[in-house]
Amino acid sequence: MSENQKEPQYKLRWSEELRDKVVESAKLHSRSINAEICTRLEQSFSQNQNDFNAGYNACMVHMVIATSKALTEKGIPWSDVQKTLIEVVDDFHKIANEKKAP
């Protein structure tokens, strides 16, 4: 390696479409293509349980909204809709916590 090049290089085979996406993202973030690729790779390794929890919680919110709308449109009283949703969410949390336990 030369003095200017301290880090190893890797030859990458990729589609033009993917390269174009990376180029556009690099421009958007004012980074080089190399910096964009390295940043995205680092981010993919730093994803953790918090990302899962955020996705799980967002999913739960959408499920509650969709279910409440569907039940309300069927003419089910709001108090029954609330009771049903509380039971469903509690059950989902119990299942999720059981899967986490060793």
N, C-alpha and C positions, 0 to 999 in steps of 0.2 A: 504494500500500500504506500501511496505517496504521502508526503508531509501534510498535504491539504485534505487527504482522505483517511481519516482515522478509523472510521466505522466500516464494517463489511458491507458489500453490496450484494443484492440479490436480483437476478433476472426474473422478471415477472411476465407470464403470459396471461393476457386478459383481453376481453372483447373491446372493440372500439366504443361500444355503448357504455360500458362500465368506465372506461377511461374518460369519456366525455363527462360522465356524472361526477367523477372525482375532480376533474379540471374545473367544472362549474362550482363545485363546493369549495375548492381551494380558493378560487377567485372571491367567492362570497365571504370567506373567512380571512382573506388577505394572507394566505399561506402558500407556500410552494406545494407542488403535487406531493413531493416526498413528505413534507410536514403534515399534509392532510392525511395521507395514508397512515403515518405513524400515530397521529392523534386518534384516528378512528380505531386503530388496532388497540391502542392503550385503553380507550374507552370500553372496548368490547371485553377486555380483561377485568376492568374495574366494576362491571355490573355485578350486583350481588343480591342478597335476599331482599334488600330494600326495594330494588326494582320489581321483584316479584310481588312484594307486599303492596306497592303502589298500583301495580296492574290488577292485582286481586281486588283491592278496595275500589278501584274505578269500575271494574266488572260488576261488583256487588251493587254499586250505585245505579248503574244502568239496568241491572236486573230488577232492582226494586222499582225504579221508575216505570219500566215496561210492564211489569206485573201489576202494579197499582193501576196503570192506565187500562190494561186489559180487563181487570176485575171490575173497575168502576164502570167501564163501557157495558159490561154485562149486567149492570144494575145492582151489584152487590153493595150493601151499605158500607160507607167509609170506615166505620168502627170495625167491621169484619175484615175489611181489606187490611187495615193497620195490624190487627191481631194476627192475621195470616202471614203478613210480611215479617213481623217480629219473630214469629216461630221459624220461618224459613231462614232468616238471617242467623238466628241463634244456632240452628242445625248446621248451616254452612260453617260457622265459626268453630263449632265442636269438631266437625270433620277435619277442618284445616289444622286445628290444634292436635288432634289425634295423630295426624301424619307427621307432625314435627316431633312428637314425643319419641324417645329411643325405644 
